[in-house]
Amino acid sequence: QEESYNPWEGNPVVIPEDARPDESIMEKLRQAKASNRDVIGWLQLPGSGVDYPVVQAKDNDYYLTHNASGQTEKNGAIYAHYRNYLANAYSLPANTTLFGHNTLMQSDPMFMELLDFYDLSYAQNHQYLTFTFPGGATTYWKIFAVLDTLAEDESFYYYDPSPSSEELQHIQQEAQTRSYYDYDLDVSEQDPILSLSTCTYKYRNWLGLARTDVRFVVMARLV
């Protein structure tokens, strides 16, 4: 069992009106859940095109090549780490990671828009994430770091699904150190965090091709 925290203890919710999910979210989530029992919630980055159901399988590979309806599709789906326990909003994992491809398809770019965080003005205007559960509860998260990292970095295991308090604090502090921006937001080992992870095309190998071993990560803490 992963270490979990009750989000209603501390960190009172004071959310700007424009950071709230849209009114259609519960109907979209209901329809998504009806089409695939692996749907566990709905993610929104308010004010953006990041507006997707989130699925979870028994491994981290299945939804790399299957969409949120469970059909084979190369663009995959937005999915949670298979070891994150996301049954409800009242007992959240200490460190949740959602993975997704980014594509050049305008009809379904997935996490492509996350790369807009490289632009300061975009980062200033997009500071919250929401994750809504099938029961209707919505959790709110404030971004505190955006960064690049190797997918496999022994010194920064950012998607560790069950970190100790010390390991979680290291993840948080290392993320803030590597972040492109200083969000000036206090984060402690008592704060559950939610990360969005995708590929980045910013780095090239010696052949001039985009490296496949680098990830762009948006990290937020529960508010």
Contacts in CASP RR format, 6 or more apart in sequence:
PFRMAT RR
TARGET T0000
AUTHOR 0000-0000-0000
METHOD contacts of the structure
MODEL  1
QEESYNPWEGNPVVIPEDARPDESIMEKLRQAKASNRDVIGWLQLPGSGV
DYPVVQAKDNDYYLTHNASGQTEKNGAIYAHYRNYLANAYSLPANTTLFG
HNTLMQSDPMFMELLDFYDLSYAQNHQYLTFTFPGGATTYWKIFAVLDTL
AEDESFYYYDPSPSSEELQHIQQEAQTRSYYDYDLDVSEQDPILSLSTCT
YKYRNWLGLARTDVRFVVMARLV
1 85 0 8 1.000
2 83 0 8 1.000
2 84 0 8 1.000
2 85 0 8 1.000
2 93 0 8 1.000
2 94 0 8 1.000
2 161 0 8 1.000
2 162 0 8 1.000
3 93 0 8 1.000
3 94 0 8 1.000
3 162 0 8 1.000
3 163 0 8 1.000
3 164 0 8 1.000
3 165 0 8 1.000
4 85 0 8 1.000
4 91 0 8 1.000
4 92 0 8 1.000
4 93 0 8 1.000
4 94 0 8 1.000
4 192 0 8 1.000
5 91 0 8 1.000
5 92 0 8 1.000
5 94 0 8 1.000
5 190 0 8 1.000
5 191 0 8 1.000
5 192 0 8 1.000
5 222 0 8 1.000
6 90 0 8 1.000
6 91 0 8 1.000
7 89 0 8 1.000
7 90 0 8 1.000
7 92 0 8 1.000
7 139 0 8 1.000
7 192 0 8 1.000
7 222 0 8 1.000
8 90 0 8 1.000
11 191 0 8 1.000
11 221 0 8 1.000
11 222 0 8 1.000
11 223 0 8 1.000
12 223 0 8 1.000
13 140 0 8 1.000
13 223 0 8 1.000
14 223 0 8 1.000
15 128 0 8 1.000
15 140 0 8 1.000
15 223 0 8 1.000
16 128 0 8 1.000
18 46 0 8 1.000
18 47 0 8 1.000
19 46 0 8 1.000
19 127 0 8 1.000
19 128 0 8 1.000
19 130 0 8 1.000
19 140 0 8 1.000
20 46 0 8 1.000
20 130 0 8 1.000
20 138 0 8 1.000
21 42 0 8 1.000
21 44 0 8 1.000
21 46 0 8 1.000
21 130 0 8 1.000
21 132 0 8 1.000
21 138 0 8 1.000
22 44 0 8 1.000
22 51 0 8 1.000
25 42 0 8 1.000
25 44 0 8 1.000
25 132 0 8 1.000
25 138 0 8 1.000
26 132 0 8 1.000
26 136 0 8 1.000
28 42 0 8 1.000
28 53 0 8 1.000
29 39 0 8 1.000
29 41 0 8 1.000
29 42 0 8 1.000
29 53 0 8 1.000
29 132 0 8 1.000
29 134 0 8 1.000
29 136 0 8 1.000
30 134 0 8 1.000
32 39 0 8 1.000
32 41 0 8 1.000
32 42 0 8 1.000
32 53 0 8 1.000
32 68 0 8 1.000
32 69 0 8 1.000
33 39 0 8 1.000
33 41 0 8 1.000
33 53 0 8 1.000
33 134 0 8 1.000
35 68 0 8 1.000
35 69 0 8 1.000
36 55 0 8 1.000
36 68 0 8 1.000
36 69 0 8 1.000
36 70 0 8 1.000
38 55 0 8 1.000
38 56 0 8 1.000
38 57 0 8 1.000
38 63 0 8 1.000
38 70 0 8 1.000
39 53 0 8 1.000
39 54 0 8 1.000
39 55 0 8 1.000
39 68 0 8 1.000
39 134 0 8 1.000
40 54 0 8 1.000
40 55 0 8 1.000
40 56 0 8 1.000
40 80 0 8 1.000
40 86 0 8 1.000
40 87 0 8 1.000
40 133 0 8 1.000
40 134 0 8 1.000
41 53 0 8 1.000
41 54 0 8 1.000
41 86 0 8 1.000
41 131 0 8 1.000
41 132 0 8 1.000
41 133 0 8 1.000
41 134 0 8 1.000
42 51 0 8 1.000
42 52 0 8 1.000
42 53 0 8 1.000
42 54 0 8 1.000
42 131 0 8 1.000
42 132 0 8 1.000
43 50 0 8 1.000
43 51 0 8 1.000
43 52 0 8 1.000
43 53 0 8 1.000
43 54 0 8 1.000
43 78 0 8 1.000
43 98 0 8 1.000
43 129 0 8 1.000
43 130 0 8 1.000
43 131 0 8 1.000
43 196 0 8 1.000
44 50 0 8 1.000
44 51 0 8 1.000
44 129 0 8 1.000
44 130 0 8 1.000
44 132 0 8 1.000
45 51 0 8 1.000
45 113 0 8 1.000
45 114 0 8 1.000
45 126 0 8 1.000
45 128 0 8 1.000
45 129 0 8 1.000
46 126 0 8 1.000
46 128 0 8 1.000
46 130 0 8 1.000
47 126 0 8 1.000
48 113 0 8 1.000
48 116 0 8 1.000
48 126 0 8 1.000
49 109 0 8 1.000
49 113 0 8 1.000
50 111 0 8 1.000
50 113 0 8 1.000
50 114 0 8 1.000
50 196 0 8 1.000
52 68 0 8 1.000
52 77 0 8 1.000
52 78 0 8 1.000
52 110 0 8 1.000
53 68 0 8 1.000
53 77 0 8 1.000
53 78 0 8 1.000
54 77 0 8 1.000
54 78 0 8 1.000
54 79 0 8 1.000
54 80 0 8 1.000
54 98 0 8 1.000
54 131 0 8 1.000
55 63 0 8 1.000
55 68 0 8 1.000
55 70 0 8 1.000
55 77 0 8 1.000
55 78 0 8 1.000
55 79 0 8 1.000
55 80 0 8 1.000
56 79 0 8 1.000
56 80 0 8 1.000
56 82 0 8 1.000
56 84 0 8 1.000
56 86 0 8 1.000
57 63 0 8 1.000
57 79 0 8 1.000
57 82 0 8 1.000
58 82 0 8 1.000
59 82 0 8 1.000
60 79 0 8 1.000
60 81 0 8 1.000
60 82 0 8 1.000
60 99 0 8 1.000
62 79 0 8 1.000
63 70 0 8 1.000
63 76 0 8 1.000
63 77 0 8 1.000
63 79 0 8 1.000
64 76 0 8 1.000
64 101 0 8 1.000
65 72 0 8 1.000
65 73 0 8 1.000
65 74 0 8 1.000
65 76 0 8 1.000
66 72 0 8 1.000
66 73 0 8 1.000
66 76 0 8 1.000
66 77 0 8 1.000
67 73 0 8 1.000
67 75 0 8 1.000
67 76 0 8 1.000
67 77 0 8 1.000
68 77 0 8 1.000
68 78 0 8 1.000
70 77 0 8 1.000
75 101 0 8 1.000
75 103 0 8 1.000
75 105 0 8 1.000
75 108 0 8 1.000
75 110 0 8 1.000
76 100 0 8 1.000
76 101 0 8 1.000
76 110 0 8 1.000
77 100 0 8 1.000
78 98 0 8 1.000
78 99 0 8 1.000
78 100 0 8 1.000
78 110 0 8 1.000
78 111 0 8 1.000
79 98 0 8 1.000
79 99 0 8 1.000
79 100 0 8 1.000
80 86 0 8 1.000
80 96 0 8 1.000
80 97 0 8 1.000
80 98 0 8 1.000
80 99 0 8 1.000
81 96 0 8 1.000
81 97 0 8 1.000
81 98 0 8 1.000
81 99 0 8 1.000
81 159 0 8 1.000
81 161 0 8 1.000
83 161 0 8 1.000
83 162 0 8 1.000
84 93 0 8 1.000
84 95 0 8 1.000
84 96 0 8 1.000
84 97 0 8 1.000
84 161 0 8 1.000
85 91 0 8 1.000
85 93 0 8 1.000
86 92 0 8 1.000
86 93 0 8 1.000
86 96 0 8 1.000
86 133 0 8 1.000
88 133 0 8 1.000
88 135 0 8 1.000
88 137 0 8 1.000
89 133 0 8 1.000
89 137 0 8 1.000
89 138 0 8 1.000
89 139 0 8 1.000
90 137 0 8 1.000
92 139 0 8 1.000
92 192 0 8 1.000
92 222 0 8 1.000
93 161 0 8 1.000
93 162 0 8 1.000
93 192 0 8 1.000
94 162 0 8 1.000
94 163 0 8 1.000
94 168 0 8 1.000
94 192 0 8 1.000
94 193 0 8 1.000
95 159 0 8 1.000
95 160 0 8 1.000
95 161 0 8 1.000
95 162 0 8 1.000
95 163 0 8 1.000
95 168 0 8 1.000
95 171 0 8 1.000
95 192 0 8 1.000
95 193 0 8 1.000
95 195 0 8 1.000
96 192 0 8 1.000
96 193 0 8 1.000
96 194 0 8 1.000
96 195 0 8 1.000
97 158 0 8 1.000
97 159 0 8 1.000
97 161 0 8 1.000
97 194 0 8 1.000
97 195 0 8 1.000
97 196 0 8 1.000
97 197 0 8 1.000
98 194 0 8 1.000
98 195 0 8 1.000
98 196 0 8 1.000
98 197 0 8 1.000
99 159 0 8 1.000
99 197 0 8 1.000
99 198 0 8 1.000
100 110 0 8 1.000
100 111 0 8 1.000
100 196 0 8 1.000
100 197 0 8 1.000
100 198 0 8 1.000
101 110 0 8 1.000
101 111 0 8 1.000
101 198 0 8 1.000
101 199 0 8 1.000
102 109 0 8 1.000
102 110 0 8 1.000
102 111 0 8 1.000
102 112 0 8 1.000
102 113 0 8 1.000
102 114 0 8 1.000
102 115 0 8 1.000
102 198 0 8 1.000
102 199 0 8 1.000
103 109 0 8 1.000
103 110 0 8 1.000
103 112 0 8 1.000
104 112 0 8 1.000
110 198 0 8 1.000
111 196 0 8 1.000
111 198 0 8 1.000
112 198 0 8 1.000
114 196 0 8 1.000
114 198 0 8 1.000
114 216 0 8 1.000
114 218 0 8 1.000
115 198 0 8 1.000
115 200 0 8 1.000
115 201 0 8 1.000
115 216 0 8 1.000
116 122 0 8 1.000
116 126 0 8 1.000
117 123 0 8 1.000
117 126 0 8 1.000
117 146 0 8 1.000
117 180 0 8 1.000
117 216 0 8 1.000
117 218 0 8 1.000
118 180 0 8 1.000
118 202 0 8 1.000
120 181 0 8 1.000
123 143 0 8 1.000
123 146 0 8 1.000
123 180 0 8 1.000
123 181 0 8 1.000
126 143 0 8 1.000
127 142 0 8 1.000
127 143 0 8 1.000
127 183 0 8 1.000
128 140 0 8 1.000
128 141 0 8 1.000
128 142 0 8 1.000
128 143 0 8 1.000
128 220 0 8 1.000
128 223 0 8 1.000
129 140 0 8 1.000
129 141 0 8 1.000
129 142 0 8 1.000
129 143 0 8 1.000
129 194 0 8 1.000
129 196 0 8 1.000
129 218 0 8 1.000
129 220 0 8 1.000
130 138 0 8 1.000
130 139 0 8 1.000
130 140 0 8 1.000
130 141 0 8 1.000
131 138 0 8 1.000
131 139 0 8 1.000
131 141 0 8 1.000
131 194 0 8 1.000
132 138 0 8 1.000
132 139 0 8 1.000
133 139 0 8 1.000
139 222 0 8 1.000
140 222 0 8 1.000
140 223 0 8 1.000
141 193 0 8 1.000
141 194 0 8 1.000
141 220 0 8 1.000
141 221 0 8 1.000
141 222 0 8 1.000
141 223 0 8 1.000
142 185 0 8 1.000
142 220 0 8 1.000
142 221 0 8 1.000
142 223 0 8 1.000
143 183 0 8 1.000
143 218 0 8 1.000
143 219 0 8 1.000
143 220 0 8 1.000
144 172 0 8 1.000
144 175 0 8 1.000
144 176 0 8 1.000
144 179 0 8 1.000
144 183 0 8 1.000
144 185 0 8 1.000
144 187 0 8 1.000
144 219 0 8 1.000
144 220 0 8 1.000
144 221 0 8 1.000
145 175 0 8 1.000
145 176 0 8 1.000
145 178 0 8 1.000
145 179 0 8 1.000
145 183 0 8 1.000
145 217 0 8 1.000
145 218 0 8 1.000
145 219 0 8 1.000
146 179 0 8 1.000
146 180 0 8 1.000
146 181 0 8 1.000
146 216 0 8 1.000
146 217 0 8 1.000
146 218 0 8 1.000
146 219 0 8 1.000
147 175 0 8 1.000
147 178 0 8 1.000
147 179 0 8 1.000
147 180 0 8 1.000
147 216 0 8 1.000
147 217 0 8 1.000
147 219 0 8 1.000
148 178 0 8 1.000
148 200 0 8 1.000
148 202 0 8 1.000
148 203 0 8 1.000
148 214 0 8 1.000
148 215 0 8 1.000
148 216 0 8 1.000
148 217 0 8 1.000
149 156 0 8 1.000
149 158 0 8 1.000
149 178 0 8 1.000
149 214 0 8 1.000
149 215 0 8 1.000
149 217 0 8 1.000
150 156 0 8 1.000
150 213 0 8 1.000
150 214 0 8 1.000
150 215 0 8 1.000
151 213 0 8 1.000
151 214 0 8 1.000
151 215 0 8 1.000
152 213 0 8 1.000
155 174 0 8 1.000
156 171 0 8 1.000
156 174 0 8 1.000
156 175 0 8 1.000
156 178 0 8 1.000
157 163 0 8 1.000
157 167 0 8 1.000
157 171 0 8 1.000
158 171 0 8 1.000
158 174 0 8 1.000
158 175 0 8 1.000
158 195 0 8 1.000
158 197 0 8 1.000
158 217 0 8 1.000
158 219 0 8 1.000
159 195 0 8 1.000
159 197 0 8 1.000
160 167 0 8 1.000
160 168 0 8 1.000
160 171 0 8 1.000
163 171 0 8 1.000
165 189 0 8 1.000
166 189 0 8 1.000
168 189 0 8 1.000
168 193 0 8 1.000
169 188 0 8 1.000
169 189 0 8 1.000
171 193 0 8 1.000
172 187 0 8 1.000
172 188 0 8 1.000
172 189 0 8 1.000
172 191 0 8 1.000
172 193 0 8 1.000
172 219 0 8 1.000
172 221 0 8 1.000
175 217 0 8 1.000
175 219 0 8 1.000
176 182 0 8 1.000
176 183 0 8 1.000
176 187 0 8 1.000
185 221 0 8 1.000
187 193 0 8 1.000
187 221 0 8 1.000
191 221 0 8 1.000
191 222 0 8 1.000
192 221 0 8 1.000
192 222 0 8 1.000
193 219 0 8 1.000
193 220 0 8 1.000
193 221 0 8 1.000
193 222 0 8 1.000
194 219 0 8 1.000
194 220 0 8 1.000
194 221 0 8 1.000
194 222 0 8 1.000
195 217 0 8 1.000
195 218 0 8 1.000
195 219 0 8 1.000
195 220 0 8 1.000
196 217 0 8 1.000
196 218 0 8 1.000
196 219 0 8 1.000
197 215 0 8 1.000
197 216 0 8 1.000
197 217 0 8 1.000
198 215 0 8 1.000
198 216 0 8 1.000
199 210 0 8 1.000
199 212 0 8 1.000
199 214 0 8 1.000
199 215 0 8 1.000
199 216 0 8 1.000
200 214 0 8 1.000
200 215 0 8 1.000
200 216 0 8 1.000
201 210 0 8 1.000
202 214 0 8 1.000
202 216 0 8 1.000
203 210 0 8 1.000
203 211 0 8 1.000
203 214 0 8 1.000
204 210 0 8 1.000
204 211 0 8 1.000
205 211 0 8 1.000
END
